[in-house]
Amino acid sequence: MNSLVVVGLLLVIMGLAYQSGWSRSRNLATPNGIRVHSRPQYHGTLVALWAIIPMLLILALWAYFGGDVIRAFTLAQLPADVAAQTGQDLQATLQRINALASGFGVAGDVQPYEQAAGEALRQFQFTTFLVVIAAAAGTGILALLYARSKITPRLRARNNVEFIIGLLLLACSGIAILTTVGIVASLVTEALRFFTFVNPLDFFFGTVWNPVFSSTEGGAQGQYGLLPLLAGTLMVSLIATLVAVPVGLMTAIYLSQYAPRKLRAIIKPIIEILAGIPTIVYGFFALVTVGPFLASAGDIIGLDIKAASALTAGLVMGIMIIPFISSLSDDILNQVPSSMRDGSYGLGATQSETIRRVLLPAALPGIVGAFLLAISRAIGETMIVVLAAGNSPVLRGTPLEPVSTITISIVNQLTGDTDFAGPQSLVAFALGLTLFVMTLILNVVALYIVRRFREQYE
């Protein structure tokens, strides 16, 4: 179904419905001076909603059942022996016919029955498209006329519109909540399946990470110790925090307290550009620039620094999260009441003393919350550590060596053919659940700090 045609039809019907309801309301009130309960825009919005909801319902029904209808029609066009196929063979045949109906080429010779089925399917899709569009448009127009006829001076259009909008907002909130619940449920379910293969104690307290993918090793499942991955994740995140927190906080203090307005208008957007750079670009930058530079610098001072190491990944990740800390901290510092700043100056404090003894304590809850949110962002980062950390799942005590993180291991376990029938692939869900719990704890702590201490300075 052509999406542009559908969107255009919806917009046209909505526009006509709104204008019709608006003009009907104006005609009721203007000539006779009748007191109308709601403003014309509410009547227009109500008529537009009446018109668009049944149209969306029809389109949704076709989107849900249309695939089955088209599949049944396609199967009816195939010879009996071909339609009797199952599995991948039948799926490949249906894909070839769909490609022919869409006007795309297919590999190999086209069988006569495929060409005929593709042509029939093209005609059927066009006919059903016209039928669905006509049904949606007709239903929308009928609903428009019905809603317009119900407009009276005492119609509580505003109440109805606000009620419908409230339901839409509730539905959006419900979708967000259900999505979160679905993610957690899928992680928990598959993680429990993983723990039927591997003892949870061996997973959470094991020191060796060596998953076995090959079935030629006597059916061995490998070892799935989390501690090397957890240590690598925390090490990289700690280095990123040590880089981003002081730089981001000092940047926020300068922008909010010292920088002239014109200079601030230039510097802040430039810093925030860092937040919009794709993480794969940061990873490439770490791989080809930062890593070799650190290795060369280590040779000069007598340290053996690997180009792919926790230090490389942590430094680049710290650069990536600087905008999160600086922007949030800057906004929080600017929200401190000016009366507190003026009172400090009135008592004879200098600007640096005011910052240290008044502004930072007043903004501390929000700043700490910004720190924790940025750290949780660093813990879940993938592309930088994939390219720059070295992917060495060994328990190490130095950041100068390659390490592996939880996100790297998730990528490795889900790369290639996966059947989710053994611990080799199911471990990714256990790792994802662990990462989810870590970031959830950080976010909860951040929200608690902000809410616990916010009122002290209001």
C-alpha positions as CSV (number, residue, x, y, z in Angstrom):
1,M,0.0,0.0,0.0
2,N,1.4,3.4,-1.0
3,S,2.2,5.2,2.2
4,L,2.2,8.6,0.6
5,V,-1.3,8.2,-0.8
6,V,-2.6,7.0,2.6
7,V,-1.0,9.9,4.5
8,G,-2.3,12.3,1.9
9,L,-5.8,10.9,2.2
10,L,-5.7,11.1,6.0
11,L,-4.5,14.7,5.9
12,V,-7.1,15.8,3.3
13,I,-10.0,14.2,5.3
14,M,-8.7,15.7,8.5
15,G,-8.5,19.1,7.0
16,L,-12.0,18.9,5.5
17,A,-13.4,17.6,8.7
18,Y,-11.8,20.4,10.8
19,Q,-12.9,23.1,8.5
20,S,-16.4,21.7,8.3
21,G,-16.8,21.5,12.1
22,W,-15.2,24.9,12.6
23,S,-17.5,26.6,10.1
24,R,-20.6,24.9,11.5
25,S,-19.7,26.2,14.9
26,R,-19.2,29.7,13.7
27,N,-22.5,29.6,11.8
28,L,-24.3,28.6,15.0
29,A,-22.9,31.4,17.1
30,T,-22.4,34.4,14.8
31,P,-25.8,35.2,13.1
32,N,-28.0,34.8,16.1
33,G,-25.7,35.5,19.0
34,I,-26.3,32.1,20.4
35,R,-24.0,31.2,23.3
36,V,-22.0,28.1,22.3
37,H,-20.4,25.9,24.9
38,S,-17.1,25.3,23.2
39,R,-14.9,27.3,20.8
40,P,-15.0,26.6,17.1
41,Q,-11.6,25.0,17.1
42,Y,-12.9,22.4,19.6
43,H,-15.8,21.5,17.3
44,G,-13.4,21.3,14.3
45,T,-11.1,19.0,16.2
46,L,-13.9,16.8,17.4
47,V,-15.2,16.4,13.8
48,A,-11.7,15.7,12.6
49,L,-11.3,13.0,15.3
50,W,-14.6,11.4,14.4
51,A,-13.6,11.3,10.8
52,I,-10.0,10.0,11.2
53,I,-10.6,7.3,13.8
54,P,-12.7,4.9,11.7
55,M,-10.3,5.5,8.8
56,L,-7.4,4.5,10.9
57,L,-9.3,1.5,12.2
58,I,-10.0,0.2,8.6
59,L,-6.3,0.8,7.6
60,A,-5.1,-1.0,10.7
61,L,-7.4,-4.0,10.0
62,W,-6.0,-4.3,6.5
63,A,-2.5,-3.9,7.7
64,Y,-3.1,-6.8,10.2
65,F,-5.0,-9.2,7.9
66,G,-3.9,-8.0,4.5
67,G,-0.7,-10.1,4.5
68,D,-2.7,-13.3,5.1
69,V,-5.2,-12.4,2.4
70,I,-2.4,-11.7,-0.2
71,R,-0.6,-14.9,0.8
72,A,-3.8,-16.9,0.3
73,F,-4.4,-15.3,-3.1
74,T,-0.8,-16.0,-4.1
75,L,-1.1,-19.6,-3.1
76,A,-4.3,-20.0,-5.1
77,Q,-2.4,-18.9,-8.2
78,L,0.3,-21.6,-7.9
79,P,0.1,-25.1,-9.3
80,A,-0.9,-27.7,-6.8
81,D,2.5,-29.4,-6.6
82,V,4.2,-26.0,-6.0
83,A,1.6,-24.8,-3.4
84,A,2.1,-28.1,-1.6
85,Q,5.7,-27.2,-0.8
86,T,6.6,-26.3,2.8
87,G,9.3,-24.5,4.6
88,Q,12.1,-22.6,2.8
89,D,11.1,-23.8,-0.7
90,L,7.6,-22.3,-0.5
91,Q,8.9,-19.2,1.1
92,A,11.4,-18.7,-1.7
93,T,8.7,-19.2,-4.3
94,L,6.5,-16.6,-2.6
95,Q,9.3,-14.1,-2.4
96,R,10.0,-14.5,-6.1
97,I,6.4,-13.9,-7.0
98,N,6.3,-10.8,-4.8
99,A,9.4,-9.5,-6.4
100,L,7.9,-10.0,-9.9
101,A,4.6,-8.3,-8.8
102,S,6.6,-5.4,-7.4
103,G,8.5,-5.0,-10.7
104,F,11.9,-6.2,-9.4
105,G,14.0,-8.7,-11.1
106,V,14.7,-12.2,-9.8
107,A,17.6,-14.5,-10.2
108,G,17.5,-17.4,-12.6
109,D,14.8,-18.3,-15.2
110,V,11.3,-17.2,-14.5
111,Q,8.8,-20.1,-14.8
112,P,5.5,-19.4,-16.7
113,Y,3.5,-20.0,-13.5
114,E,5.6,-17.5,-11.6
115,Q,5.1,-14.9,-14.3
116,A,1.4,-15.5,-14.3
117,A,1.1,-15.5,-10.6
118,G,3.2,-12.3,-10.4
119,E,0.9,-10.5,-12.9
120,A,-2.2,-11.7,-11.1
121,L,-0.8,-10.6,-7.7
122,R,0.0,-7.2,-9.1
123,Q,-3.6,-6.7,-10.3
124,F,-4.9,-8.0,-7.0
125,Q,-2.7,-5.7,-4.9
126,F,-3.8,-2.7,-7.0
127,T,-7.5,-3.6,-6.7
128,T,-7.4,-4.2,-3.0
129,F,-5.5,-1.0,-2.6
130,L,-8.3,0.9,-4.3
131,V,-10.9,-0.9,-2.3
132,V,-9.3,-0.2,1.0
133,I,-8.7,3.5,0.1
134,A,-12.3,3.9,-1.1
135,A,-13.6,2.2,2.0
136,A,-11.5,4.3,4.3
137,A,-12.4,7.5,2.5
138,G,-16.1,6.7,2.4
139,T,-16.1,5.8,6.0
140,G,-14.3,9.0,6.9
141,I,-16.7,11.1,4.9
142,L,-19.8,9.5,6.5
143,A,-18.3,9.9,9.9
144,L,-17.5,13.6,9.1
145,L,-21.1,14.2,8.0
146,Y,-22.5,12.4,11.1
147,A,-20.3,14.3,13.5
148,R,-21.1,17.6,11.8
149,S,-24.8,17.0,12.2
150,K,-24.4,16.5,15.9
151,I,-22.9,19.9,16.5
152,T,-25.3,22.0,18.6
153,P,-24.7,25.0,20.8
154,R,-24.7,22.9,24.0
155,L,-22.4,20.2,22.6
156,R,-19.5,19.8,25.0
157,A,-16.9,19.5,22.3
158,R,-14.0,20.7,24.5
159,N,-14.7,18.1,27.1
160,N,-14.9,15.3,24.4
161,V,-11.7,16.5,22.7
162,E,-9.8,16.7,26.0
163,F,-11.1,13.2,27.0
164,I,-9.9,11.7,23.7
165,I,-6.6,13.4,24.0
166,G,-6.2,12.1,27.5
167,L,-6.9,8.6,26.2
168,L,-4.2,9.1,23.5
169,L,-1.7,10.3,26.1
170,L,-2.6,7.4,28.3
171,A,-2.1,5.0,25.4
172,C,1.3,6.5,24.6
173,S,2.4,6.1,28.2
174,G,1.1,2.5,28.2
175,I,3.1,1.7,25.1
176,A,6.2,3.0,26.8
177,I,5.6,1.0,29.9
178,L,4.6,-2.1,28.0
179,T,7.7,-1.8,25.9
180,T,9.9,-1.7,28.9
181,V,8.1,-4.6,30.5
182,G,8.4,-6.6,27.2
183,I,12.2,-5.9,27.1
184,V,12.7,-7.0,30.7
185,A,10.5,-10.1,30.3
186,S,12.3,-11.2,27.2
187,L,15.7,-10.8,28.9
188,V,14.6,-12.6,32.0
189,T,13.0,-15.4,30.2
190,E,16.0,-16.1,28.0
191,A,18.4,-15.6,30.9
192,L,16.6,-18.2,32.9
193,R,17.0,-20.6,29.9
194,F,20.7,-19.8,30.0
195,F,20.9,-20.7,33.7
196,T,19.6,-24.1,32.9
197,F,22.9,-24.8,31.1
198,V,25.2,-22.8,33.4
199,N,25.2,-22.5,37.2
200,P,24.4,-18.9,38.2
201,L,27.3,-18.9,40.7
202,D,29.7,-20.0,37.9
203,F,28.4,-17.1,35.8
204,F,28.4,-14.3,38.3
205,F,31.6,-15.3,40.1
206,G,33.6,-17.1,37.4
207,T,36.9,-15.7,36.4
208,V,37.3,-17.3,33.0
209,W,35.4,-16.3,29.8
210,N,35.8,-18.9,27.1
211,P,32.5,-19.8,25.3
212,V,32.8,-22.7,23.0
213,F,31.0,-22.5,19.7
214,S,32.4,-25.6,17.9
215,S,30.6,-28.9,18.3
216,T,33.8,-30.8,17.5
217,E,35.1,-30.2,21.1
218,G,33.4,-33.2,22.6
219,G,30.1,-31.2,23.2
220,A,31.8,-28.8,25.6
221,Q,29.9,-25.7,26.4
222,G,32.8,-23.6,27.5
223,Q,33.2,-21.3,30.5
224,Y,31.1,-18.2,31.1
225,G,32.6,-16.3,34.0
226,L,31.3,-12.7,34.2
227,L,34.1,-11.2,36.2
228,P,36.5,-10.5,33.4
229,L,33.8,-8.7,31.4
230,L,32.5,-6.8,34.4
231,A,36.0,-5.7,35.4
232,G,36.7,-4.5,31.8
233,T,33.4,-2.6,31.7
234,L,34.0,-0.9,35.0
235,M,37.6,-0.1,34.1
236,V,36.7,1.6,30.8
237,S,33.7,3.4,32.5
238,L,36.0,4.6,35.3
239,I,38.5,6.0,32.9
240,A,35.8,7.7,30.9
241,T,34.4,9.2,34.1
242,L,37.8,10.5,35.2
243,V,38.1,12.2,31.8
244,A,34.6,13.5,31.4
245,V,33.6,14.7,34.9
246,P,36.3,17.3,35.5
247,V,36.4,18.5,31.9
248,G,32.6,18.6,31.6
249,L,32.1,20.3,35.0
250,M,34.8,22.9,34.4
251,T,33.4,23.6,30.9
252,A,29.9,24.1,32.5
253,I,31.3,26.5,35.1
254,Y,33.1,28.5,32.5
255,L,30.1,28.8,30.2
256,S,27.7,29.7,32.9
257,Q,29.9,32.1,35.0
258,Y,32.8,33.4,33.0
259,A,32.2,33.2,29.3
260,P,30.8,36.4,27.6
261,R,27.4,35.9,26.1
262,K,28.6,36.0,22.5
263,L,31.4,33.5,23.2
264,R,29.0,31.2,25.0
265,A,26.7,31.2,22.0
266,I,29.6,29.9,19.9
267,I,31.2,27.5,22.3
268,K,28.2,25.6,23.6
269,P,26.8,24.5,20.2
270,I,30.3,23.4,19.2
271,I,30.6,21.2,22.4
272,E,27.1,19.8,21.9
273,I,28.1,18.7,18.4
274,L,30.1,16.0,20.1
275,A,26.9,14.5,21.3
276,G,25.6,14.2,17.8
277,I,28.6,12.4,16.3
278,P,27.9,8.7,15.7
279,T,29.7,6.4,18.1
280,I,31.2,4.4,15.2
281,V,33.1,7.6,14.3
282,Y,34.4,7.8,17.8
283,G,35.5,4.1,17.6
284,F,37.3,4.7,14.3
285,F,39.0,7.8,15.8
286,A,40.1,5.7,18.7
287,L,41.4,2.9,16.5
288,V,43.4,4.9,14.0
289,T,44.4,8.0,16.0
290,V,44.2,7.8,19.8
291,G,45.4,4.2,20.1
292,P,48.6,4.6,18.0
293,F,49.3,8.0,19.7
294,L,49.1,6.4,23.2
295,A,51.3,3.5,22.1
296,S,53.9,6.0,20.7
297,A,53.7,8.1,23.9
298,G,54.2,5.0,26.0
299,D,57.3,4.0,24.1
300,I,58.8,7.5,24.8
301,I,58.2,7.3,28.5
302,G,59.0,3.6,28.8
303,L,55.5,2.2,29.2
304,D,54.1,-0.7,27.2
305,I,50.7,0.8,26.2
306,K,48.8,-1.3,23.7
307,A,47.0,0.6,20.9
308,A,43.8,-1.3,21.7
309,S,43.4,-1.1,25.4
310,A,41.0,0.0,28.2
311,L,42.9,3.3,28.3
312,T,42.2,4.1,24.6
313,A,38.5,3.2,24.9
314,G,38.1,5.0,28.2
315,L,39.7,8.3,26.9
316,V,37.6,8.4,23.8
317,M,34.4,7.4,25.6
318,G,35.1,10.2,28.1
319,I,35.3,12.7,25.2
320,M,32.0,11.4,24.0
321,I,30.1,11.9,27.2
322,I,31.6,15.4,27.9
323,P,28.6,17.1,26.2
324,F,26.2,15.2,28.4
325,I,27.8,16.4,31.6
326,S,28.6,20.0,30.5
327,S,25.2,20.7,29.0
328,L,23.3,19.3,32.0
329,S,25.6,20.9,34.6
330,D,25.4,24.2,32.7
331,D,21.6,24.2,32.7
332,I,21.6,23.2,36.4
333,L,24.0,26.0,37.4
334,N,21.9,28.6,35.5
335,Q,18.8,27.4,37.4
336,V,20.3,28.4,40.8
337,P,18.3,31.5,42.0
338,S,20.2,34.7,41.3
339,S,19.3,35.9,44.8
340,M,21.8,33.4,46.3
341,R,24.6,34.6,44.0
342,D,23.8,38.2,44.7
343,G,23.7,37.6,48.4
344,S,27.1,36.0,48.3
345,Y,28.5,39.0,46.4
346,G,26.8,41.3,48.9
347,L,28.7,39.6,51.7
348,G,32.0,40.3,50.0
349,A,32.7,36.9,48.4
350,T,34.7,36.8,45.2
351,Q,33.3,35.1,42.1
352,S,35.4,31.9,42.6
353,E,34.3,31.8,46.3
354,T,30.7,32.2,45.2
355,I,31.1,29.3,42.8
356,R,32.7,27.0,45.3
357,R,30.6,27.8,48.3
358,V,27.2,28.8,46.9
359,L,26.6,27.7,43.3
360,L,28.2,24.2,43.4
361,P,26.6,23.2,46.7
362,A,23.2,24.5,45.6
363,A,23.4,22.6,42.2
364,L,25.2,19.5,43.6
365,P,22.1,17.2,43.5
366,G,21.5,18.0,39.8
367,I,25.2,17.8,38.9
368,V,25.6,14.4,40.6
369,G,22.5,13.2,38.8
370,A,24.1,14.4,35.5
371,F,27.3,12.5,36.4
372,L,25.4,9.2,37.1
373,L,23.3,9.5,33.9
374,A,26.5,10.1,31.9
375,I,28.2,7.1,33.5
376,S,25.2,4.8,32.7
377,R,25.5,6.0,29.1
378,A,29.2,5.0,29.2
379,I,28.5,1.6,30.6
380,G,26.2,0.7,27.8
381,E,28.4,2.0,25.0
382,T,29.2,-0.6,22.3
383,M,31.0,0.6,19.2
384,I,33.8,2.4,20.8
385,V,34.8,-0.5,23.0
386,V,34.3,-3.0,20.1
387,L,36.9,-1.1,18.0
388,A,39.2,0.3,20.7
389,A,39.2,-2.0,23.8
390,G,40.9,-5.0,22.2
391,N,38.4,-7.8,22.9
392,S,40.5,-9.7,25.4
393,P,38.3,-11.3,28.0
394,V,41.0,-11.7,30.6
395,L,40.8,-10.5,34.2
396,R,43.4,-7.6,34.3
397,G,44.5,-5.0,36.8
398,T,46.0,-2.5,34.4
399,P,44.3,-0.3,31.8
400,L,47.3,-0.5,29.5
401,E,46.3,-3.9,28.2
402,P,43.4,-5.0,26.0
403,V,40.2,-5.9,27.8
404,S,36.7,-7.0,26.9
405,T,33.4,-5.6,28.1
406,I,29.9,-6.8,28.5
407,T,28.7,-5.1,25.3
408,I,31.6,-6.5,23.3
409,S,30.6,-10.0,24.4
410,I,27.0,-9.5,23.5
411,V,28.0,-8.5,20.0
412,N,30.3,-11.5,19.7
413,Q,27.7,-14.0,21.0
414,L,25.0,-12.7,18.6
415,T,27.2,-12.4,15.5
416,G,26.7,-15.1,12.9
417,D,24.1,-17.9,12.8
418,T,22.3,-18.2,16.2
419,D,19.6,-20.7,17.0
420,F,19.2,-19.6,20.7
421,A,19.1,-23.3,21.7
422,G,22.4,-23.4,23.6
423,P,24.3,-21.3,26.1
424,Q,26.6,-19.9,23.4
425,S,23.8,-17.6,22.2
426,L,21.6,-17.5,25.3
427,V,24.4,-16.0,27.4
428,A,23.9,-12.7,25.5
429,F,20.5,-12.3,27.3
430,A,22.1,-12.9,30.7
431,L,24.8,-10.3,29.9
432,G,22.1,-7.9,28.7
433,L,20.1,-8.4,31.8
434,T,23.2,-7.7,33.9
435,L,23.9,-4.5,32.0
436,F,20.3,-3.5,32.3
437,V,20.4,-3.9,36.1
438,M,23.6,-1.9,36.3
439,T,22.3,1.0,34.3
440,L,18.9,0.8,36.2
441,I,20.7,1.1,39.5
442,L,22.6,4.1,38.4
443,N,19.5,5.8,37.0
444,V,17.6,5.1,40.2
445,V,20.4,6.5,42.3
446,A,20.5,9.6,40.2
447,L,16.8,10.2,40.4
448,Y,16.9,9.6,44.2
449,I,19.7,12.2,44.7
450,V,17.9,14.8,42.6
451,R,14.6,14.3,44.3
452,R,16.0,14.0,47.8
453,F,18.0,17.2,47.8
454,R,16.2,19.4,45.3
455,E,13.9,21.2,47.7
456,Q,16.7,22.4,49.9
457,Y,17.5,25.1,47.4
458,E,14.1,26.1,46.1
